[in-house]
Amino acid sequence: MQLDRYDFIEGPGNTFEFYSFGPNGLIKKLVQYQLIDDKRNIYNLAFGDWDATKNRINDKAISNNSDREKILATVAATTIVFTTRHPDAIIIAVGSTAVRNRLYQMNIAIFLEEIQQLLHIEGYINGKWEVFRKSRNYNGFLATTKSKKLNFD
């Protein structure tokens, strides 16, 4: 997947940092893979603007920097790096709002063929995980390496 993206740097604690640049200036973004289930090696993908005053990711910030696709491509690139380093990881991503969840779903659908060459993608709907299909409205998303066997029973 050769999409235009921002350069990023890897930081401590499974974090990746990059800067969005657009009409609203330079905005620091952070992606963090947070271990939420060490038995099954499940990580939450947290993403948003860095809030220096609260020293945390603000996943509800709206930057309006006219670079949404480039930002999402950058987040996707961090997922590839992370899963390369942690091939047994299961990554869960849920938008902080329904609108963001829909945005993530639309971008996964647009690039599904390219994504599926690198990762296995599932969507959460009606209380269960299923292989991602373009025609569904999911409540969350899951990504693993293609070789990872899933078992949520």
GUZAGU-655240 format. One record per atom (N, C-alpha, C): residue in one letter; x negated, y negated, z negated; atom name; residue number from 1. Coordinates in Angstrom, 3 decimals. Example, Ala and Ser with C-alpha at 12.3 -4.5 7.8 and 13.67 -1.06 7.14 Angstrom:
(A,(-13.190,5.690,-7.800),N,1)
(A,(-12.300,4.500,-7.800),CA,1)
(A,(-13.200,3.300,-7.800),C,1)
(S,(-12.850,2.250,-7.080),N,2)
(S,(-13.670,1.060,-7.140),CA,2)
(S,(-12.900,-0.030,-7.870),C,2)
This chain:
(M,(-0.850,1.164,0.000),N,1)
(M,(0.000,0.000,0.000),CA,1)
(M,(-0.897,-1.230,0.000),C,1)
(Q,(-0.989,-1.912,1.089),N,2)
(Q,(-1.866,-3.066,1.242),CA,2)
(Q,(-1.064,-4.366,1.243),C,2)
(L,(-0.444,-4.682,0.124),N,3)
(L,(0.325,-5.916,0.007),CA,3)
(L,(-0.557,-7.018,-0.552),C,3)
(D,(-0.197,-8.238,-0.221),N,4)
(D,(-0.897,-9.381,-0.783),CA,4)
(D,(-0.655,-9.391,-2.282),C,4)
(R,(-1.724,-9.455,-3.057),N,5)
(R,(-1.605,-9.443,-4.511),CA,5)
(R,(-2.687,-10.324,-5.116),C,5)
(Y,(-2.527,-10.590,-6.395),N,6)
(Y,(-3.524,-11.357,-7.123),CA,6)
(Y,(-4.615,-10.424,-7.638),C,6)
(D,(-5.821,-10.960,-7.769),N,7)
(D,(-6.882,-10.235,-8.452),CA,7)
(D,(-6.523,-10.192,-9.930),C,7)
(F,(-6.877,-9.111,-10.598),N,8)
(F,(-6.603,-8.995,-12.019),CA,8)
(F,(-7.822,-8.460,-12.732),C,8)
(I,(-7.838,-8.681,-14.030),N,9)
(I,(-8.915,-8.130,-14.841),CA,9)
(I,(-8.300,-7.225,-15.898),C,9)
(E,(-9.036,-6.191,-16.215),N,10)
(E,(-8.593,-5.245,-17.223),CA,10)
(E,(-9.096,-5.711,-18.573),C,10)
(G,(-8.211,-5.685,-19.547),N,11)
(G,(-8.577,-6.092,-20.893),CA,11)
(G,(-8.410,-4.946,-21.876),C,11)
(P,(-8.568,-5.226,-23.147),N,12)
(P,(-8.414,-4.182,-24.164),CA,12)
(P,(-6.955,-3.747,-24.308),C,12)
(G,(-6.764,-2.553,-24.842),N,13)
(G,(-5.414,-2.083,-25.142),CA,13)
(G,(-4.546,-1.850,-23.930),C,13)
(N,(-5.143,-1.350,-22.854),N,14)
(N,(-4.389,-1.054,-21.622),CA,14)
(N,(-3.676,-2.296,-21.078),C,14)
(T,(-4.357,-3.421,-21.081),N,15)
(T,(-3.786,-4.658,-20.557),CA,15)
(T,(-4.489,-5.077,-19.271),C,15)
(F,(-3.740,-5.783,-18.462),N,16)
(F,(-4.247,-6.353,-17.220),CA,16)
(F,(-3.770,-7.795,-17.174),C,16)
(E,(-4.683,-8.680,-16.812),N,17)
(E,(-4.376,-10.110,-16.799),CA,17)
(E,(-4.603,-10.666,-15.402),C,17)
(F,(-3.693,-11.545,-14.978),N,18)
(F,(-3.870,-12.253,-13.720),CA,18)
(F,(-3.146,-13.581,-13.802),C,18)
(Y,(-3.370,-14.411,-12.800),N,19)
(Y,(-2.753,-15.735,-12.769),CA,19)
(Y,(-1.909,-15.896,-11.521),C,19)
(S,(-0.696,-16.373,-11.718),N,20)
(S,(0.205,-16.747,-10.636),CA,20)
(S,(-0.132,-18.183,-10.268),C,20)
(F,(-0.119,-18.461,-8.974),N,21)
(F,(-0.388,-19.831,-8.528),CA,21)
(F,(0.690,-20.252,-7.550),C,21)
(G,(1.283,-21.413,-7.820),N,22)
(G,(2.348,-21.916,-6.957),CA,22)
(G,(2.727,-23.335,-7.337),C,22)
(P,(3.940,-23.749,-6.955),N,23)
(P,(4.374,-25.124,-7.195),CA,23)
(P,(4.374,-25.533,-8.670),C,23)
(N,(4.500,-24.568,-9.571),N,24)
(N,(4.503,-24.868,-11.002),CA,24)
(N,(3.148,-24.658,-11.649),C,24)
(G,(2.106,-24.593,-10.809),N,25)
(G,(0.745,-24.510,-11.325),CA,25)
(G,(0.260,-23.097,-11.538),C,25)
(L,(-0.729,-22.988,-12.384),N,26)
(L,(-1.382,-21.723,-12.708),CA,26)
(L,(-0.699,-21.147,-13.949),C,26)
(I,(-0.163,-19.933,-13.832),N,27)
(I,(0.561,-19.313,-14.942),CA,27)
(I,(-0.068,-17.961,-15.242),C,27)
(K,(-0.512,-17.804,-16.474),N,28)
(K,(-1.138,-16.553,-16.892),CA,28)
(K,(-0.070,-15.475,-17.074),C,28)
(K,(-0.315,-14.314,-16.457),N,29)
(K,(0.581,-13.159,-16.536),CA,29)
(K,(-0.168,-12.015,-17.204),C,29)
(L,(0.573,-11.190,-17.911),N,30)
(L,(-0.027,-10.035,-18.565),CA,30)
(L,(0.819,-8.802,-18.318),C,30)
(V,(0.154,-7.698,-18.015),N,31)
(V,(0.784,-6.391,-17.902),CA,31)
(V,(0.152,-5.535,-18.983),C,31)
(Q,(0.986,-4.887,-19.779),N,32)
(Q,(0.453,-4.021,-20.833),CA,32)
(Q,(1.180,-2.680,-20.807),C,32)
(Y,(0.401,-1.620,-20.882),N,33)
(Y,(0.938,-0.269,-20.951),CA,33)
(Y,(0.871,0.156,-22.415),C,33)
(Q,(2.046,0.184,-23.073),N,34)
(Q,(2.138,0.428,-24.507),CA,34)
(Q,(2.546,1.875,-24.759),C,34)
(L,(1.717,2.612,-25.486),N,35)
(L,(2.030,4.000,-25.816),CA,35)
(L,(3.227,4.026,-26.761),C,35)
(I,(4.313,4.700,-26.343),N,36)
(I,(5.514,4.761,-27.178),CA,36)
(I,(5.842,6.188,-27.623),C,36)
(D,(5.195,7.180,-27.030),N,37)
(D,(5.397,8.578,-27.416),CA,37)
(D,(4.102,9.319,-27.129),C,37)
(D,(3.291,9.507,-28.177),N,38)
(D,(1.982,10.119,-27.946),CA,38)
(D,(2.064,11.622,-27.681),C,38)
(K,(3.122,12.299,-28.109),N,39)
(K,(3.261,13.736,-27.835),CA,39)
(K,(3.479,13.997,-26.351),C,39)
(R,(4.297,13.129,-25.708),N,40)
(R,(4.585,13.315,-24.282),CA,40)
(R,(3.805,12.336,-23.402),C,40)
(N,(2.962,11.512,-24.038),N,41)
(N,(2.111,10.571,-23.305),CA,41)
(N,(2.942,9.563,-22.496),C,41)
(I,(3.962,8.997,-23.150),N,42)
(I,(4.848,8.037,-22.492),CA,42)
(I,(4.424,6.621,-22.853),C,42)
(Y,(4.323,5.796,-21.809),N,43)
(Y,(3.943,4.397,-21.970),CA,43)
(Y,(5.064,3.493,-21.462),C,43)
(N,(5.288,2.405,-22.176),N,44)
(N,(6.195,1.357,-21.714),CA,44)
(N,(5.387,0.348,-20.929),C,44)
(L,(5.879,-0.033,-19.752),N,45)
(L,(5.238,-1.085,-18.972),CA,45)
(L,(5.855,-2.410,-19.417),C,45)
(A,(5.068,-3.214,-20.112),N,46)
(A,(5.499,-4.549,-20.538),CA,46)
(A,(4.845,-5.558,-19.607),C,46)
(F,(5.617,-6.552,-19.173),N,47)
(F,(5.101,-7.524,-18.215),CA,47)
(F,(5.790,-8.865,-18.409),C,47)
(G,(5.015,-9.933,-18.251),N,48)
(G,(5.596,-11.270,-18.296),CA,48)
(G,(4.536,-12.342,-18.391),C,48)
(D,(5.009,-13.559,-18.624),N,49)
(D,(4.105,-14.689,-18.819),CA,49)
(D,(3.467,-14.563,-20.201),C,49)
(W,(2.207,-14.977,-20.304),N,50)
(W,(1.539,-14.967,-21.596),CA,50)
(W,(1.948,-16.224,-22.358),C,50)
(D,(2.485,-16.038,-23.551),N,51)
(D,(2.882,-17.140,-24.433),CA,51)
(D,(1.777,-17.315,-25.468),C,51)
(A,(0.903,-18.283,-25.234),N,52)
(A,(-0.253,-18.490,-26.107),CA,52)
(A,(0.154,-18.973,-27.493),C,52)
(T,(1.269,-19.683,-27.603),N,53)
(T,(1.691,-20.177,-28.916),CA,53)
(T,(2.187,-19.035,-29.814),C,53)
(K,(2.808,-18.032,-29.215),N,54)
(K,(3.300,-16.888,-29.989),CA,54)
(K,(2.378,-15.677,-29.881),C,54)
(N,(1.346,-15.807,-29.041),N,55)
(N,(0.352,-14.755,-28.856),CA,55)
(N,(0.994,-13.427,-28.434),C,55)
(R,(1.877,-13.522,-27.426),N,56)
(R,(2.566,-12.319,-26.940),CA,56)
(R,(3.064,-12.536,-25.517),C,56)
(I,(3.495,-11.439,-24.893),N,57)
(I,(4.095,-11.491,-23.562),CA,57)
(I,(5.524,-11.995,-23.692),C,57)
(N,(5.890,-12.938,-22.838),N,58)
(N,(7.278,-13.407,-22.769),CA,58)
(N,(7.890,-12.772,-21.528),C,58)
(D,(8.667,-11.717,-21.730),N,59)
(D,(9.226,-10.988,-20.587),CA,59)
(D,(10.536,-11.590,-20.082),C,59)
(K,(10.932,-12.725,-20.655),N,60)
(K,(12.133,-13.405,-20.186),CA,60)
(K,(11.832,-14.737,-19.492),C,60)
(A,(10.562,-15.107,-19.444),N,61)
(A,(10.165,-16.371,-18.809),CA,61)
(A,(10.492,-16.343,-17.321),C,61)
(I,(10.905,-17.482,-16.809),N,62)
(I,(11.167,-17.638,-15.375),CA,62)
(I,(10.187,-18.678,-14.856),C,62)
(S,(9.222,-18.209,-14.074),N,63)
(S,(8.144,-19.084,-13.604),CA,63)
(S,(8.530,-19.913,-12.393),C,63)
(N,(9.333,-19.353,-11.505),N,64)
(N,(9.706,-20.034,-10.261),CA,64)
(N,(8.485,-20.584,-9.532),C,64)
(N,(7.478,-19.731,-9.363),N,65)
(N,(6.239,-20.155,-8.720),CA,65)
(N,(6.163,-19.724,-7.254),C,65)
(S,(7.298,-19.292,-6.713),N,66)
(S,(7.410,-18.926,-5.287),CA,66)
(S,(6.446,-17.832,-4.856),C,66)
(D,(6.164,-16.889,-5.770),N,67)
(D,(5.222,-15.815,-5.451),CA,67)
(D,(5.684,-14.469,-6.013),C,67)
(R,(6.993,-14.270,-6.099),N,68)
(R,(7.564,-13.073,-6.714),CA,68)
(R,(7.001,-11.777,-6.119),C,68)
(E,(6.961,-11.677,-4.789),N,69)
(E,(6.489,-10.446,-4.163),CA,69)
(E,(5.013,-10.190,-4.478),C,69)
(K,(4.234,-11.248,-4.490),N,70)
(K,(2.813,-11.108,-4.796),CA,70)
(K,(2.613,-10.670,-6.254),C,70)
(I,(3.432,-11.191,-7.141),N,71)
(I,(3.373,-10.797,-8.553),CA,71)
(I,(3.743,-9.327,-8.705),C,71)
(L,(4.851,-8.914,-8.085),N,72)
(L,(5.278,-7.516,-8.197),CA,72)
(L,(4.255,-6.564,-7.573),C,72)
(A,(3.631,-6.978,-6.485),N,73)
(A,(2.579,-6.159,-5.869),CA,73)
(A,(1.381,-6.035,-6.812),C,73)
(T,(1.093,-7.086,-7.558),N,74)
(T,(-0.007,-7.054,-8.516),CA,74)
(T,(0.309,-6.101,-9.662),C,74)
(V,(1.536,-6.176,-10.178),N,75)
(V,(1.946,-5.251,-11.241),CA,75)
(V,(1.851,-3.811,-10.739),C,75)
(A,(2.310,-3.563,-9.517),N,76)
(A,(2.222,-2.217,-8.934),CA,76)
(A,(0.763,-1.762,-8.831),C,76)
(A,(-0.121,-2.663,-8.462),N,77)
(A,(-1.544,-2.317,-8.354),CA,77)
(A,(-2.119,-1.933,-9.717),C,77)
(T,(-1.662,-2.596,-10.783),N,78)
(T,(-2.145,-2.214,-12.121),CA,78)
(T,(-1.656,-0.814,-12.491),C,78)
(T,(-0.470,-0.454,-12.017),N,79)
(T,(0.060,0.887,-12.276),CA,79)
(T,(-0.808,1.947,-11.619),C,79)
(I,(-1.259,1.668,-10.419),N,80)
(I,(-2.147,2.608,-9.716),CA,80)
(I,(-3.451,2.759,-10.496),C,80)
(V,(-4.030,1.648,-10.931),N,81)
(V,(-5.281,1.712,-11.711),CA,81)
(V,(-5.048,2.475,-13.011),C,81)
(F,(-3.961,2.158,-13.705),N,82)
(F,(-3.674,2.800,-14.986),CA,82)
(F,(-3.476,4.306,-14.823),C,82)
(T,(-2.696,4.723,-13.841),N,83)
(T,(-2.456,6.160,-13.663),CA,83)
(T,(-3.697,6.897,-13.160),C,83)
(T,(-4.586,6.195,-12.488),N,84)
(T,(-5.860,6.805,-12.091),CA,84)
(T,(-6.686,7.118,-13.333),C,84)
(R,(-6.659,6.211,-14.295),N,85)
(R,(-7.420,6.394,-15.533),CA,85)
(R,(-6.698,7.303,-16.532),C,85)
(H,(-5.375,7.374,-16.415),N,86)
(H,(-4.543,8.173,-17.332),CA,86)
(H,(-3.597,9.043,-16.502),C,86)
(P,(-4.125,10.065,-15.831),N,87)
(P,(-3.305,10.833,-14.882),CA,87)
(P,(-2.145,11.602,-15.517),C,87)
(D,(-2.167,11.808,-16.827),N,88)
(D,(-1.070,12.509,-17.484),CA,88)
(D,(-0.024,11.557,-18.060),C,88)
(A,(-0.196,10.272,-17.851),N,89)
(A,(0.736,9.285,-18.413),CA,89)
(A,(2.073,9.298,-17.680),C,89)
(I,(3.106,9.047,-18.455),N,90)
(I,(4.444,8.809,-17.925),CA,90)
(I,(4.742,7.348,-18.236),C,90)
(I,(5.028,6.569,-17.205),N,91)
(I,(5.270,5.136,-17.392),CA,91)
(I,(6.761,4.862,-17.243),C,91)
(I,(7.315,4.194,-18.250),N,92)
(I,(8.722,3.795,-18.247),CA,92)
(I,(8.764,2.276,-18.058),C,92)
(A,(9.622,1.828,-17.151),N,93)
(A,(9.798,0.388,-16.929),CA,93)
(A,(11.291,0.071,-16.908),C,93)
(V,(11.665,-0.907,-17.707),N,94)
(V,(13.048,-1.385,-17.755),CA,94)
(V,(12.982,-2.906,-17.730),C,94)
(G,(13.729,-3.518,-16.837),N,95)
(G,(13.761,-4.973,-16.778),CA,95)
(G,(14.323,-5.567,-18.053),C,95)
(S,(13.828,-6.741,-18.443),N,96)
(S,(14.307,-7.397,-19.664),CA,96)
(S,(15.726,-7.929,-19.508),C,96)
(T,(16.200,-8.017,-18.264),N,97)
(T,(17.578,-8.417,-17.977),CA,97)
(T,(18.087,-7.537,-16.833),C,97)
(A,(19.396,-7.516,-16.658),N,98)
(A,(19.979,-6.744,-15.550),CA,98)
(A,(19.488,-7.267,-14.208),C,98)
(V,(19.326,-8.578,-14.102),N,99)
(V,(18.848,-9.176,-12.846),CA,99)
(V,(17.432,-8.710,-12.534),C,99)
(R,(16.581,-8.682,-13.525),N,100)
(R,(15.205,-8.221,-13.299),CA,100)
(R,(15.171,-6.741,-12.968),C,100)
(N,(15.999,-5.988,-13.651),N,101)
(N,(16.060,-4.557,-13.346),CA,101)
(N,(16.438,-4.345,-11.885),C,101)
(R,(17.406,-5.112,-11.420),N,102)
(R,(17.846,-5.030,-10.017),CA,102)
(R,(16.711,-5.447,-9.075),C,102)
(L,(15.980,-6.485,-9.430),N,103)
(L,(14.839,-6.934,-8.631),CA,103)
(L,(13.792,-5.827,-8.516),C,103)
(Y,(13.483,-5.172,-9.629),N,104)
(Y,(12.509,-4.081,-9.596),CA,104)
(Y,(13.020,-2.957,-8.703),C,104)
(Q,(14.308,-2.634,-8.843),N,105)
(Q,(14.899,-1.573,-8.041),CA,105)
(Q,(14.822,-1.888,-6.553),C,105)
(M,(15.143,-3.126,-6.176),N,106)
(M,(15.099,-3.507,-4.759),CA,106)
(M,(13.691,-3.389,-4.200),C,106)
(N,(12.690,-3.798,-4.984),N,107)
(N,(11.309,-3.721,-4.501),CA,107)
(N,(10.815,-2.287,-4.429),C,107)
(I,(11.216,-1.450,-5.367),N,108)
(I,(10.872,-0.031,-5.268),CA,108)
(I,(11.484,0.543,-3.998),C,108)
(A,(12.740,0.215,-3.745),N,109)
(A,(13.438,0.741,-2.559),CA,109)
(A,(12.752,0.290,-1.269),C,109)
(I,(12.352,-0.967,-1.213),N,110)
(I,(11.701,-1.489,-0.006),CA,110)
(I,(10.405,-0.737,0.291),C,110)
(F,(9.642,-0.448,-0.739),N,111)
(F,(8.317,0.164,-0.555),CA,111)
(F,(8.290,1.636,-0.993),C,111)
(L,(9.445,2.266,-1.024),N,112)
(L,(9.531,3.630,-1.557),CA,112)
(L,(8.608,4.606,-0.834),C,112)
(E,(8.582,4.576,0.478),N,113)
(E,(7.735,5.525,1.208),CA,113)
(E,(6.267,5.366,0.835),C,113)
(E,(5.798,4.136,0.744),N,114)
(E,(4.405,3.891,0.373),CA,114)
(E,(4.142,4.310,-1.067),C,114)
(I,(5.082,3.970,-1.974),N,115)
(I,(4.927,4.311,-3.384),CA,115)
(I,(4.860,5.823,-3.557),C,115)
(Q,(5.734,6.536,-2.861),N,116)
(Q,(5.802,7.987,-3.014),CA,116)
(Q,(4.542,8.705,-2.521),C,116)
(Q,(3.721,8.038,-1.754),N,117)
(Q,(2.446,8.635,-1.357),CA,117)
(Q,(1.489,8.680,-2.542),C,117)
(L,(1.716,7.807,-3.520),N,118)
(L,(0.817,7.690,-4.669),CA,118)
(L,(1.421,8.154,-5.981),C,118)
(L,(2.726,7.937,-6.157),N,119)
(L,(3.379,8.202,-7.432),CA,119)
(L,(4.711,8.903,-7.242),C,119)
(H,(5.121,9.595,-8.290),N,120)
(H,(6.468,10.167,-8.348),CA,120)
(H,(7.331,9.144,-9.094),C,120)
(I,(8.476,8.767,-8.520),N,121)
(I,(9.351,7.745,-9.105),CA,121)
(I,(10.714,8.352,-9.397),C,121)
(E,(11.220,8.058,-10.600),N,122)
(E,(12.570,8.462,-10.976),CA,122)
(E,(13.336,7.244,-11.473),C,122)
(G,(14.653,7.362,-11.449),N,123)
(G,(15.523,6.324,-11.971),CA,123)
(G,(16.404,6.904,-13.064),C,123)
(Y,(16.775,6.064,-14.022),N,124)
(Y,(17.618,6.498,-15.137),CA,124)
(Y,(19.046,6.026,-14.887),C,124)
(I,(19.974,6.980,-14.844),N,125)
(I,(21.368,6.662,-14.576),CA,125)
(I,(22.250,7.719,-15.244),C,125)
(N,(23.350,7.274,-15.804),N,126)
(N,(24.317,8.179,-16.443),CA,126)
(N,(23.661,9.100,-17.474),C,126)
(G,(22.729,8.540,-18.239),N,127)
(G,(22.110,9.291,-19.327),CA,127)
(G,(21.069,10.308,-18.933),C,127)
(K,(20.593,10.252,-17.684),N,128)
(K,(19.555,11.209,-17.286),CA,128)
(K,(18.642,10.618,-16.211),C,128)
(W,(17.490,11.253,-16.044),N,129)
(W,(16.519,10.868,-15.030),CA,129)
(W,(16.764,11.674,-13.762),C,129)
(E,(16.603,11.020,-12.618),N,130)
(E,(16.709,11.708,-11.331),CA,130)
(E,(15.687,11.111,-10.380),C,130)
(V,(15.329,11.863,-9.357),N,131)
(V,(14.427,11.348,-8.335),CA,131)
(V,(15.044,10.069,-7.759),C,131)
(F,(14.243,9.027,-7.639),N,132)
(F,(14.726,7.723,-7.186),CA,132)
(F,(15.363,7.828,-5.806),C,132)
(R,(16.552,7.274,-5.693),N,133)
(R,(17.261,7.186,-4.411),CA,133)
(R,(17.651,5.737,-4.196),C,133)
(K,(17.561,5.294,-2.974),N,134)
(K,(17.828,3.896,-2.651),CA,134)
(K,(19.269,3.471,-2.921),C,134)
(S,(20.193,4.373,-2.882),N,135)
(S,(21.606,4.014,-2.966),CA,135)
(S,(22.151,3.946,-4.393),C,135)
(R,(21.304,4.038,-5.397),N,136)
(R,(21.770,4.091,-6.784),CA,136)
(R,(21.383,2.823,-7.534),C,136)
(N,(22.147,2.491,-8.569),N,137)
(N,(21.829,1.364,-9.445),CA,137)
(N,(21.328,1.904,-10.776),C,137)
(Y,(20.022,1.879,-10.954),N,138)
(Y,(19.389,2.483,-12.120),CA,138)
(Y,(19.254,1.504,-13.278),C,138)
(N,(19.187,2.084,-14.485),N,139)
(N,(18.995,1.298,-15.706),CA,139)
(N,(17.537,1.238,-16.131),C,139)
(G,(16.705,2.020,-15.499),N,140)
(G,(15.285,2.049,-15.816),CA,140)
(G,(14.559,2.898,-14.797),C,140)
(F,(13.233,2.876,-14.874),N,141)
(F,(12.412,3.551,-13.880),CA,141)
(F,(11.269,4.277,-14.572),C,141)
(L,(10.818,5.326,-13.941),N,142)
(L,(9.755,6.149,-14.476),CA,142)
(L,(8.761,6.406,-13.355),C,142)
(A,(7.490,6.353,-13.668),N,143)
(A,(6.443,6.623,-12.678),CA,143)
(A,(5.409,7.562,-13.281),C,143)
(T,(4.997,8.534,-12.490),N,144)
(T,(3.921,9.441,-12.887),CA,144)
(T,(3.061,9.708,-11.664),C,144)
(T,(1.907,10.322,-11.932),N,145)
(T,(1.113,10.779,-10.801),CA,145)
(T,(1.887,11.900,-10.129),C,145)
(K,(1.602,12.152,-8.891),N,146)
(K,(2.344,13.169,-8.133),CA,146)
(K,(2.175,14.564,-8.740),C,146)
(S,(1.077,14.819,-9.443),N,147)
(S,(0.820,16.143,-9.979),CA,147)
(S,(1.440,16.370,-11.356),C,147)
(K,(1.894,15.317,-11.998),N,148)
(K,(2.446,15.426,-13.354),CA,148)
(K,(3.796,16.126,-13.322),C,148)
(K,(3.970,17.152,-14.150),N,149)
(K,(5.227,17.869,-14.260),CA,149)
(K,(6.050,17.252,-15.392),C,149)
(L,(7.270,16.870,-15.089),N,150)
(L,(8.129,16.248,-16.096),CA,150)
(L,(9.038,17.276,-16.734),C,150)
(N,(9.254,17.105,-18.033),N,151)
(N,(10.199,17.956,-18.747),CA,151)
(N,(10.747,17.171,-19.919),C,151)
(F,(11.937,16.627,-19.767),N,152)
(F,(12.561,15.848,-20.822),CA,152)
(F,(13.610,16.637,-21.592),C,152)
(D,(13.624,17.933,-21.439),N,153)
(D,(14.599,18.766,-22.155),CA,153)
(D,(14.205,18.916,-23.605),C,153)
